[in-house]
């Protein structure tokens, strides 16, 4: 079971990115505050986040992908 879970994590890490930035607010032009590496996002979601057609947040924290 441990090797199965490890292989799933390898696939997840290959297919997603944790290159996110915490922002000051929900505005699409809100400045980035600090890098946030605790979340993973797929390529489609990252593209939509950069286009501002998808708002990413966790509780009170707003996020956006770093520029690719």
mmCIF file of the N, C-alpha and C atoms, coordinates in Angstrom:
data_MODEL
# 
_entry.id   MODEL 
# 
loop_
_atom_site.group_PDB 
_atom_site.id 
_atom_site.type_symbol 
_atom_site.label_atom_id 
_atom_site.label_alt_id 
_atom_site.label_comp_id 
_atom_site.label_asym_id 
_atom_site.label_entity_id 
_atom_site.label_seq_id 
_atom_site.pdbx_PDB_ins_code 
_atom_site.Cartn_x 
_atom_site.Cartn_y 
_atom_site.Cartn_z 
_atom_site.occupancy 
_atom_site.B_iso_or_equiv 
_atom_site.pdbx_formal_charge 
_atom_site.auth_seq_id 
_atom_site.auth_comp_id 
_atom_site.auth_asym_id 
_atom_site.auth_atom_id 
_atom_site.pdbx_PDB_model_num 
ATOM 1   N N  . UNK A 1 1  ? 0.817   -1.181 0.000   1.00 0.00 ? 1  UNK A N  1 
ATOM 2   C CA . UNK A 1 1  ? 0.000   0.000  0.000   1.00 0.00 ? 1  UNK A CA 1 
ATOM 3   C C  . UNK A 1 1  ? 0.870   1.258  0.000   1.00 0.00 ? 1  UNK A C  1 
ATOM 4   N N  . UNK A 1 2  ? 1.951   1.251  0.755   1.00 0.00 ? 2  UNK A N  1 
ATOM 5   C CA . UNK A 1 2  ? 2.824   2.429  0.834   1.00 0.00 ? 2  UNK A CA 1 
ATOM 6   C C  . UNK A 1 2  ? 3.445   2.742  -0.523  1.00 0.00 ? 2  UNK A C  1 
ATOM 7   N N  . UNK A 1 3  ? 3.845   1.725  -1.253  1.00 0.00 ? 3  UNK A N  1 
ATOM 8   C CA . UNK A 1 3  ? 4.444   1.974  -2.574  1.00 0.00 ? 3  UNK A CA 1 
ATOM 9   C C  . UNK A 1 3  ? 3.393   2.485  -3.559  1.00 0.00 ? 3  UNK A C  1 
ATOM 10  N N  . UNK A 1 4  ? 2.161   2.021  -3.429  1.00 0.00 ? 4  UNK A N  1 
ATOM 11  C CA . UNK A 1 4  ? 1.070   2.503  -4.275  1.00 0.00 ? 4  UNK A CA 1 
ATOM 12  C C  . UNK A 1 4  ? 0.830   3.988  -4.024  1.00 0.00 ? 4  UNK A C  1 
ATOM 13  N N  . UNK A 1 5  ? 0.733   4.379  -2.772  1.00 0.00 ? 5  UNK A N  1 
ATOM 14  C CA . UNK A 1 5  ? 0.517   5.792  -2.421  1.00 0.00 ? 5  UNK A CA 1 
ATOM 15  C C  . UNK A 1 5  ? 1.702   6.638  -2.882  1.00 0.00 ? 5  UNK A C  1 
ATOM 16  N N  . UNK A 1 6  ? 2.915   6.142  -2.716  1.00 0.00 ? 6  UNK A N  1 
ATOM 17  C CA . UNK A 1 6  ? 4.097   6.880  -3.173  1.00 0.00 ? 6  UNK A CA 1 
ATOM 18  C C  . UNK A 1 6  ? 4.054   7.089  -4.686  1.00 0.00 ? 6  UNK A C  1 
ATOM 19  N N  . UNK A 1 7  ? 3.600   6.079  -5.425  1.00 0.00 ? 7  UNK A N  1 
ATOM 20  C CA . UNK A 1 7  ? 3.517   6.238  -6.877  1.00 0.00 ? 7  UNK A CA 1 
ATOM 21  C C  . UNK A 1 7  ? 2.434   7.252  -7.253  1.00 0.00 ? 7  UNK A C  1 
ATOM 22  N N  . UNK A 1 8  ? 1.331   7.293  -6.518  1.00 0.00 ? 8  UNK A N  1 
ATOM 23  C CA . UNK A 1 8  ? 0.292   8.304  -6.771  1.00 0.00 ? 8  UNK A CA 1 
ATOM 24  C C  . UNK A 1 8  ? 0.830   9.712  -6.533  1.00 0.00 ? 8  UNK A C  1 
ATOM 25  N N  . UNK A 1 9  ? 1.602   9.899  -5.462  1.00 0.00 ? 9  UNK A N  1 
ATOM 26  C CA . UNK A 1 9  ? 2.192   11.210 -5.176  1.00 0.00 ? 9  UNK A CA 1 
ATOM 27  C C  . UNK A 1 9  ? 3.168   11.619 -6.274  1.00 0.00 ? 9  UNK A C  1 
ATOM 28  N N  . UNK A 1 10 ? 3.934   10.676 -6.805  1.00 0.00 ? 10 UNK A N  1 
ATOM 29  C CA . UNK A 1 10 ? 4.858   10.990 -7.899  1.00 0.00 ? 10 UNK A CA 1 
ATOM 30  C C  . UNK A 1 10 ? 4.082   11.484 -9.120  1.00 0.00 ? 10 UNK A C  1 
ATOM 31  N N  . UNK A 1 11 ? 2.987   10.809 -9.443  1.00 0.00 ? 11 UNK A N  1 
ATOM 32  C CA . UNK A 1 11 ? 2.158   11.222 -10.581 1.00 0.00 ? 11 UNK A CA 1 
ATOM 33  C C  . UNK A 1 11 ? 1.552   12.599 -10.318 1.00 0.00 ? 11 UNK A C  1 
ATOM 34  N N  . UNK A 1 12 ? 1.016   12.794 -9.127  1.00 0.00 ? 12 UNK A N  1 
ATOM 35  C CA . UNK A 1 12 ? 0.426   14.083 -8.772  1.00 0.00 ? 12 UNK A CA 1 
ATOM 36  C C  . UNK A 1 12 ? 1.459   15.200 -8.897  1.00 0.00 ? 12 UNK A C  1 
ATOM 37  N N  . UNK A 1 13 ? 2.653   14.990 -8.401  1.00 0.00 ? 13 UNK A N  1 
ATOM 38  C CA . UNK A 1 13 ? 3.695   16.011 -8.457  1.00 0.00 ? 13 UNK A CA 1 
ATOM 39  C C  . UNK A 1 13 ? 4.158   16.282 -9.886  1.00 0.00 ? 13 UNK A C  1 
ATOM 40  N N  . UNK A 1 14 ? 4.093   15.286 -10.755 1.00 0.00 ? 14 UNK A N  1 
ATOM 41  C CA . UNK A 1 14 ? 4.474   15.469 -12.150 1.00 0.00 ? 14 UNK A CA 1 
ATOM 42  C C  . UNK A 1 14 ? 3.423   16.248 -12.930 1.00 0.00 ? 14 UNK A C  1 
ATOM 43  N N  . UNK A 1 15 ? 2.149   16.042 -12.595 1.00 0.00 ? 15 UNK A N  1 
ATOM 44  C CA . UNK A 1 15 ? 1.046   16.607 -13.381 1.00 0.00 ? 15 UNK A CA 1 
ATOM 45  C C  . UNK A 1 15 ? 0.501   17.920 -12.826 1.00 0.00 ? 15 UNK A C  1 
ATOM 46  N N  . UNK A 1 16 ? 0.998   18.372 -11.692 1.00 0.00 ? 16 UNK A N  1 
ATOM 47  C CA . UNK A 1 16 ? 0.503   19.605 -11.084 1.00 0.00 ? 16 UNK A CA 1 
ATOM 48  C C  . UNK A 1 16 ? 1.676   20.480 -10.658 1.00 0.00 ? 16 UNK A C  1 
ATOM 49  N N  . UNK A 1 17 ? 1.345   21.685 -10.241 1.00 0.00 ? 17 UNK A N  1 
ATOM 50  C CA . UNK A 1 17 ? 2.366   22.622 -9.786  1.00 0.00 ? 17 UNK A CA 1 
ATOM 51  C C  . UNK A 1 17 ? 1.944   23.212 -8.436  1.00 0.00 ? 17 UNK A C  1 
ATOM 52  N N  . UNK A 1 18 ? 2.919   23.527 -7.620  1.00 0.00 ? 18 UNK A N  1 
ATOM 53  C CA . UNK A 1 18 ? 2.626   24.204 -6.365  1.00 0.00 ? 18 UNK A CA 1 
ATOM 54  C C  . UNK A 1 18 ? 3.139   25.640 -6.394  1.00 0.00 ? 18 UNK A C  1 
ATOM 55  N N  . UNK A 1 19 ? 3.379   26.177 -7.584  1.00 0.00 ? 19 UNK A N  1 
ATOM 56  C CA . UNK A 1 19 ? 3.907   27.527 -7.755  1.00 0.00 ? 19 UNK A CA 1 
ATOM 57  C C  . UNK A 1 19 ? 2.753   28.538 -7.678  1.00 0.00 ? 19 UNK A C  1 
ATOM 58  N N  . UNK A 1 20 ? 2.306   28.804 -6.460  1.00 0.00 ? 20 UNK A N  1 
ATOM 59  C CA . UNK A 1 20 ? 1.205   29.726 -6.215  1.00 0.00 ? 20 UNK A CA 1 
ATOM 60  C C  . UNK A 1 20 ? 1.716   30.940 -5.443  1.00 0.00 ? 20 UNK A C  1 
ATOM 61  N N  . UNK A 1 21 ? 0.950   32.025 -5.514  1.00 0.00 ? 21 UNK A N  1 
ATOM 62  C CA . UNK A 1 21 ? 1.277   33.257 -4.806  1.00 0.00 ? 21 UNK A CA 1 
ATOM 63  C C  . UNK A 1 21 ? 0.056   33.670 -3.998  1.00 0.00 ? 21 UNK A C  1 
ATOM 64  N N  . UNK A 1 22 ? 0.267   34.018 -2.745  1.00 0.00 ? 22 UNK A N  1 
ATOM 65  C CA . UNK A 1 22 ? -0.804  34.570 -1.912  1.00 0.00 ? 22 UNK A CA 1 
ATOM 66  C C  . UNK A 1 22 ? -0.950  36.040 -2.285  1.00 0.00 ? 22 UNK A C  1 
ATOM 67  N N  . UNK A 1 23 ? -2.186  36.494 -2.521  1.00 0.00 ? 23 UNK A N  1 
ATOM 68  C CA . UNK A 1 23 ? -2.414  37.879 -2.932  1.00 0.00 ? 23 UNK A CA 1 
ATOM 69  C C  . UNK A 1 23 ? -3.114  38.670 -1.843  1.00 0.00 ? 23 UNK A C  1 
ATOM 70  N N  . UNK A 1 24 ? -3.104  40.001 -2.003  1.00 0.00 ? 24 UNK A N  1 
ATOM 71  C CA . UNK A 1 24 ? -3.711  40.887 -1.002  1.00 0.00 ? 24 UNK A CA 1 
ATOM 72  C C  . UNK A 1 24 ? -5.226  40.863 -1.032  1.00 0.00 ? 24 UNK A C  1 
ATOM 73  N N  . UNK A 1 25 ? -5.834  40.455 -2.123  1.00 0.00 ? 25 UNK A N  1 
ATOM 74  C CA . UNK A 1 25 ? -7.288  40.449 -2.197  1.00 0.00 ? 25 UNK A CA 1 
ATOM 75  C C  . UNK A 1 25 ? -7.779  39.690 -3.409  1.00 0.00 ? 25 UNK A C  1 
ATOM 76  N N  . UNK A 1 26 ? -9.085  39.804 -3.641  1.00 0.00 ? 26 UNK A N  1 
ATOM 77  C CA . UNK A 1 26 ? -9.725  39.054 -4.714  1.00 0.00 ? 26 UNK A CA 1 
ATOM 78  C C  . UNK A 1 26 ? -9.575  39.724 -6.071  1.00 0.00 ? 26 UNK A C  1 
ATOM 79  N N  . UNK A 1 27 ? -9.183  40.986 -6.089  1.00 0.00 ? 27 UNK A N  1 
ATOM 80  C CA . UNK A 1 27 ? -9.041  41.718 -7.338  1.00 0.00 ? 27 UNK A CA 1 
ATOM 81  C C  . UNK A 1 27 ? -8.046  41.022 -8.256  1.00 0.00 ? 27 UNK A C  1 
ATOM 82  N N  . UNK A 1 28 ? -8.319  41.021 -9.553  1.00 0.00 ? 28 UNK A N  1 
ATOM 83  C CA . UNK A 1 28 ? -7.445  40.337 -10.494 1.00 0.00 ? 28 UNK A CA 1 
ATOM 84  C C  . UNK A 1 28 ? -6.057  40.971 -10.568 1.00 0.00 ? 28 UNK A C  1 
ATOM 85  N N  . UNK A 1 29 ? -5.956  42.240 -10.213 1.00 0.00 ? 29 UNK A N  1 
ATOM 86  C CA . UNK A 1 29 ? -4.661  42.930 -10.231 1.00 0.00 ? 29 UNK A CA 1 
ATOM 87  C C  . UNK A 1 29 ? -4.061  43.064 -8.837  1.00 0.00 ? 29 UNK A C  1 
ATOM 88  N N  . UNK A 1 30 ? -4.586  42.321 -7.876  1.00 0.00 ? 30 UNK A N  1 
ATOM 89  C CA . UNK A 1 30 ? -4.073  42.402 -6.501  1.00 0.00 ? 30 UNK A CA 1 
ATOM 90  C C  . UNK A 1 30 ? -2.613  41.973 -6.476  1.00 0.00 ? 30 UNK A C  1 
ATOM 91  N N  . UNK A 1 31 ? -1.779  42.743 -5.777  1.00 0.00 ? 31 UNK A N  1 
ATOM 92  C CA . UNK A 1 31 ? -0.358  42.379 -5.727  1.00 0.00 ? 31 UNK A CA 1 
ATOM 93  C C  . UNK A 1 31 ? -0.131  41.107 -4.916  1.00 0.00 ? 31 UNK A C  1 
ATOM 94  N N  . UNK A 1 32 ? 0.884   40.369 -5.318  1.00 0.00 ? 32 UNK A N  1 
ATOM 95  C CA . UNK A 1 32 ? 1.267   39.166 -4.586  1.00 0.00 ? 32 UNK A CA 1 
ATOM 96  C C  . UNK A 1 32 ? 1.965   39.530 -3.293  1.00 0.00 ? 32 UNK A C  1 
ATOM 97  N N  . UNK A 1 33 ? 1.688   38.771 -2.242  1.00 0.00 ? 33 UNK A N  1 
ATOM 98  C CA . UNK A 1 33 ? 2.307   39.025 -0.942  1.00 0.00 ? 33 UNK A CA 1 
ATOM 99  C C  . UNK A 1 33 ? 3.502   38.101 -0.743  1.00 0.00 ? 33 UNK A C  1 
ATOM 100 N N  . UNK A 1 34 ? 3.261   36.824 -0.895  1.00 0.00 ? 34 UNK A N  1 
ATOM 101 C CA . UNK A 1 34 ? 4.302   35.843 -0.605  1.00 0.00 ? 34 UNK A CA 1 
ATOM 102 C C  . UNK A 1 34 ? 4.037   34.551 -1.374  1.00 0.00 ? 34 UNK A C  1 
ATOM 103 N N  . UNK A 1 35 ? 5.070   33.797 -1.702  1.00 0.00 ? 35 UNK A N  1 
ATOM 104 C CA . UNK A 1 35 ? 4.842   32.489 -2.331  1.00 0.00 ? 35 UNK A CA 1 
ATOM 105 C C  . UNK A 1 35 ? 4.063   31.567 -1.388  1.00 0.00 ? 35 UNK A C  1 
ATOM 106 N N  . UNK A 1 36 ? 3.212   30.760 -1.959  1.00 0.00 ? 36 UNK A N  1 
ATOM 107 C CA . UNK A 1 36 ? 2.411   29.796 -1.182  1.00 0.00 ? 36 UNK A CA 1 
ATOM 108 C C  . UNK A 1 36 ? 2.595   28.439 -1.830  1.00 0.00 ? 36 UNK A C  1 
ATOM 109 N N  . UNK A 1 37 ? 3.258   27.526 -1.138  1.00 0.00 ? 37 UNK A N  1 
ATOM 110 C CA . UNK A 1 37 ? 3.573   26.216 -1.714  1.00 0.00 ? 37 UNK A CA 1 
ATOM 111 C C  . UNK A 1 37 ? 2.728   25.083 -1.140  1.00 0.00 ? 37 UNK A C  1 
ATOM 112 N N  . UNK A 1 38 ? 1.703   25.400 -0.364  1.00 0.00 ? 38 UNK A N  1 
ATOM 113 C CA . UNK A 1 38 ? 0.894   24.366 0.278   1.00 0.00 ? 38 UNK A CA 1 
ATOM 114 C C  . UNK A 1 38 ? -0.266  23.859 -0.552  1.00 0.00 ? 38 UNK A C  1 
ATOM 115 N N  . UNK A 1 39 ? -0.411  24.345 -1.795  1.00 0.00 ? 39 UNK A N  1 
ATOM 116 C CA . UNK A 1 39 ? -1.525  23.949 -2.651  1.00 0.00 ? 39 UNK A CA 1 
ATOM 117 C C  . UNK A 1 39 ? -0.978  23.507 -3.997  1.00 0.00 ? 39 UNK A C  1 
ATOM 118 N N  . UNK A 1 40 ? -1.658  22.583 -4.630  1.00 0.00 ? 40 UNK A N  1 
ATOM 119 C CA . UNK A 1 40 ? -1.252  22.104 -5.952  1.00 0.00 ? 40 UNK A CA 1 
ATOM 120 C C  . UNK A 1 40 ? -2.375  22.428 -6.928  1.00 0.00 ? 40 UNK A C  1 
ATOM 121 N N  . UNK A 1 41 ? -2.008  22.739 -8.156  1.00 0.00 ? 41 UNK A N  1 
ATOM 122 C CA . UNK A 1 41 ? -2.993  23.098 -9.174  1.00 0.00 ? 41 UNK A CA 1 
ATOM 123 C C  . UNK A 1 41 ? -2.569  22.496 -10.507 1.00 0.00 ? 41 UNK A C  1 
ATOM 124 N N  . UNK A 1 42 ? -3.549  22.032 -11.271 1.00 0.00 ? 42 UNK A N  1 
ATOM 125 C CA . UNK A 1 42 ? -3.289  21.479 -12.596 1.00 0.00 ? 42 UNK A CA 1 
ATOM 126 C C  . UNK A 1 42 ? -3.098  22.580 -13.621 1.00 0.00 ? 42 UNK A C  1 
ATOM 127 N N  . UNK A 1 43 ? -2.650  22.214 -14.805 1.00 0.00 ? 43 UNK A N  1 
ATOM 128 C CA . UNK A 1 43 ? -2.342  23.189 -15.847 1.00 0.00 ? 43 UNK A CA 1 
ATOM 129 C C  . UNK A 1 43 ? -3.577  23.984 -16.289 1.00 0.00 ? 43 UNK A C  1 
ATOM 130 N N  . UNK A 1 44 ? -4.704  23.331 -16.468 1.00 0.00 ? 44 UNK A N  1 
ATOM 131 C CA . UNK A 1 44 ? -5.918  24.033 -16.902 1.00 0.00 ? 44 UNK A CA 1 
ATOM 132 C C  . UNK A 1 44 ? -6.362  25.046 -15.862 1.00 0.00 ? 44 UNK A C  1 
ATOM 133 N N  . UNK A 1 45 ? -6.350  24.660 -14.607 1.00 0.00 ? 45 UNK A N  1 
ATOM 134 C CA . UNK A 1 45 ? -6.734  25.582 -13.539 1.00 0.00 ? 45 UNK A CA 1 
ATOM 135 C C  . UNK A 1 45 ? -5.740  26.737 -13.441 1.00 0.00 ? 45 UNK A C  1 
ATOM 136 N N  . UNK A 1 46 ? -4.452  26.458 -13.618 1.00 0.00 ? 46 UNK A N  1 
ATOM 137 C CA . UNK A 1 46 ? -3.444  27.518 -13.575 1.00 0.00 ? 46 UNK A CA 1 
ATOM 138 C C  . UNK A 1 46 ? -3.659  28.516 -14.703 1.00 0.00 ? 46 UNK A C  1 
ATOM 139 N N  . UNK A 1 47 ? -3.937  28.027 -15.899 1.00 0.00 ? 47 UNK A N  1 
ATOM 140 C CA . UNK A 1 47 ? -4.196  28.914 -17.030 1.00 0.00 ? 47 UNK A CA 1 
ATOM 141 C C  . UNK A 1 47 ? -5.419  29.777 -16.776 1.00 0.00 ? 47 UNK A C  1 
ATOM 142 N N  . UNK A 1 48 ? -6.487  29.170 -16.279 1.00 0.00 ? 48 UNK A N  1 
ATOM 143 C CA . UNK A 1 48 ? -7.701  29.937 -15.978 1.00 0.00 ? 48 UNK A CA 1 
ATOM 144 C C  . UNK A 1 48 ? -7.462  30.934 -14.855 1.00 0.00 ? 48 UNK A C  1 
ATOM 145 N N  . UNK A 1 49 ? -6.641  30.570 -13.879 1.00 0.00 ? 49 UNK A N  1 
ATOM 146 C CA . UNK A 1 49 ? -6.311  31.493 -12.806 1.00 0.00 ? 49 UNK A CA 1 
ATOM 147 C C  . UNK A 1 49 ? -5.530  32.692 -13.299 1.00 0.00 ? 49 UNK A C  1 
ATOM 148 N N  . UNK A 1 50 ? -4.613  32.471 -14.242 1.00 0.00 ? 50 UNK A N  1 
ATOM 149 C CA . UNK A 1 50 ? -3.844  33.573 -14.819 1.00 0.00 ? 50 UNK A CA 1 
ATOM 150 C C  . UNK A 1 50 ? -4.701  34.458 -15.717 1.00 0.00 ? 50 UNK A C  1 
ATOM 151 N N  . UNK A 1 51 ? -5.720  33.873 -16.348 1.00 0.00 ? 51 UNK A N  1 
ATOM 152 C CA . UNK A 1 51 ? -6.643  34.642 -17.195 1.00 0.00 ? 51 UNK A CA 1 
ATOM 153 C C  . UNK A 1 51 ? -7.701  35.364 -16.368 1.00 0.00 ? 51 UNK A C  1 
ATOM 154 N N  . UNK A 1 52 ? -7.742  35.092 -15.078 1.00 0.00 ? 52 UNK A N  1 
ATOM 155 C CA . UNK A 1 52 ? -8.736  35.657 -14.153 1.00 0.00 ? 52 UNK A CA 1 
ATOM 156 C C  . UNK A 1 52 ? -10.142 35.141 -14.403 1.00 0.00 ? 52 UNK A C  1 
ATOM 157 N N  . UNK A 1 53 ? -10.274 33.990 -15.056 1.00 0.00 ? 53 UNK A N  1 
ATOM 158 C CA . UNK A 1 53 ? -11.595 33.386 -15.209 1.00 0.00 ? 53 UNK A CA 1 
ATOM 159 C C  . UNK A 1 53 ? -11.872 32.382 -14.090 1.00 0.00 ? 53 UNK A C  1 
ATOM 160 N N  . UNK A 1 54 ? -10.895 32.203 -13.203 1.00 0.00 ? 54 UNK A N  1 
ATOM 161 C CA . UNK A 1 54 ? -11.045 31.315 -12.057 1.00 0.00 ? 54 UNK A CA 1 
ATOM 162 C C  . UNK A 1 54 ? -10.415 31.991 -10.846 1.00 0.00 ? 54 UNK A C  1 
ATOM 163 N N  . UNK A 1 55 ? -11.188 32.158 -9.797  1.00 0.00 ? 55 UNK A N  1 
ATOM 164 C CA . UNK A 1 55 ? -10.676 32.753 -8.566  1.00 0.00 ? 55 UNK A CA 1 
ATOM 165 C C  . UNK A 1 55 ? -10.334 31.634 -7.607  1.00 0.00 ? 55 UNK A C  1 
ATOM 166 N N  . UNK A 1 56 ? -9.125  31.646 -7.109  1.00 0.00 ? 56 UNK A N  1 
ATOM 167 C CA . UNK A 1 56 ? -8.660  30.598 -6.201  1.00 0.00 ? 56 UNK A CA 1 
ATOM 168 C C  . UNK A 1 56 ? -8.535  31.160 -4.802  1.00 0.00 ? 56 UNK A C  1 
ATOM 169 N N  . UNK A 1 57 ? -9.082  30.408 -3.844  1.00 0.00 ? 57 UNK A N  1 
ATOM 170 C CA . UNK A 1 57 ? -8.974  30.842 -2.463  1.00 0.00 ? 57 UNK A CA 1 
ATOM 171 C C  . UNK A 1 57 ? -9.090  29.670 -1.516  1.00 0.00 ? 57 UNK A C  1 
ATOM 172 N N  . UNK A 1 58 ? -8.604  29.881 -0.326  1.00 0.00 ? 58 UNK A N  1 
ATOM 173 C CA . UNK A 1 58 ? -8.720  28.914 0.754   1.00 0.00 ? 58 UNK A CA 1 
ATOM 174 C C  . UNK A 1 58 ? -9.074  29.698 2.001   1.00 0.00 ? 58 UNK A C  1 
ATOM 175 N N  . UNK A 1 59 ? -10.313 29.592 2.426   1.00 0.00 ? 59 UNK A N  1 
ATOM 176 C CA . UNK A 1 59 ? -10.768 30.388 3.561   1.00 0.00 ? 59 UNK A CA 1 
ATOM 177 C C  . UNK A 1 59 ? -10.690 31.866 3.220   1.00 0.00 ? 59 UNK A C  1 
ATOM 178 N N  . UNK A 1 60 ? -9.939  32.639 4.000   1.00 0.00 ? 60 UNK A N  1 
ATOM 179 C CA . UNK A 1 60 ? -9.780  34.074 3.764   1.00 0.00 ? 60 UNK A CA 1 
ATOM 180 C C  . UNK A 1 60 ? -8.610  34.391 2.830   1.00 0.00 ? 60 UNK A C  1 
ATOM 181 N N  . UNK A 1 61 ? -7.862  33.378 2.410   1.00 0.00 ? 61 UNK A N  1 
ATOM 182 C CA . UNK A 1 61 ? -6.646  33.584 1.627   1.00 0.00 ? 61 UNK A CA 1 
ATOM 183 C C  . UNK A 1 61 ? -6.950  33.485 0.131   1.00 0.00 ? 61 UNK A C  1 
ATOM 184 N N  . UNK A 1 62 ? -6.505  34.479 -0.628  1.00 0.00 ? 62 UNK A N  1 
ATOM 185 C CA . UNK A 1 62 ? -6.647  34.462 -2.077  1.00 0.00 ? 62 UNK A CA 1 
ATOM 186 C C  . UNK A 1 62 ? -5.314  34.043 -2.688  1.00 0.00 ? 62 UNK A C  1 
ATOM 187 N N  . UNK A 1 63 ? -5.414  33.245 -3.756  1.00 0.00 ? 63 UNK A N  1 
ATOM 188 C CA . UNK A 1 63 ? -4.230  32.710 -4.421  1.00 0.00 ? 63 UNK A CA 1 
ATOM 189 C C  . UNK A 1 63 ? -4.318  32.923 -5.918  1.00 0.00 ? 63 UNK A C  1 
ATOM 190 N N  . UNK A 1 64 ? -3.167  32.944 -6.549  1.00 0.00 ? 64 UNK A N  1 
ATOM 191 C CA . UNK A 1 64 ? -3.110  32.879 -8.013  1.00 0.00 ? 64 UNK A CA 1 
ATOM 192 C C  . UNK A 1 64 ? -1.820  32.160 -8.376  1.00 0.00 ? 64 UNK A C  1 
ATOM 193 N N  . UNK A 1 65 ? -1.798  31.527 -9.537  1.00 0.00 ? 65 UNK A N  1 
ATOM 194 C CA . UNK A 1 65 ? -0.567  30.859 -9.971  1.00 0.00 ? 65 UNK A CA 1 
ATOM 195 C C  . UNK A 1 65 ? 0.512   31.879 -10.298 1.00 0.00 ? 65 UNK A C  1 
ATOM 196 N N  . UNK A 1 66 ? 1.763   31.495 -10.118 1.00 0.00 ? 66 UNK A N  1 
ATOM 197 C CA . UNK A 1 66 ? 2.853   32.337 -10.591 1.00 0.00 ? 66 UNK A CA 1 
ATOM 198 C C  . UNK A 1 66 ? 2.844   32.300 -12.101 1.00 0.00 ? 66 UNK A C  1 
ATOM 199 N N  . UNK A 1 67 ? 3.340   33.318 -12.737 1.00 0.00 ? 67 UNK A N  1 
ATOM 200 C CA . UNK A 1 67 ? 3.414   33.349 -14.194 1.00 0.00 ? 67 UNK A CA 1 
ATOM 201 C C  . UNK A 1 67 ? 4.229   32.161 -14.681 1.00 0.00 ? 67 UNK A C  1 
ATOM 202 N N  . UNK A 1 68 ? 3.739   31.500 -15.714 1.00 0.00 ? 68 UNK A N  1 
ATOM 203 C CA . UNK A 1 68 ? 4.392   30.293 -16.220 1.00 0.00 ? 68 UNK A CA 1 
ATOM 204 C C  . UNK A 1 68 ? 5.565   30.638 -17.090 1.00 0.00 ? 68 UNK A C  1 
# 
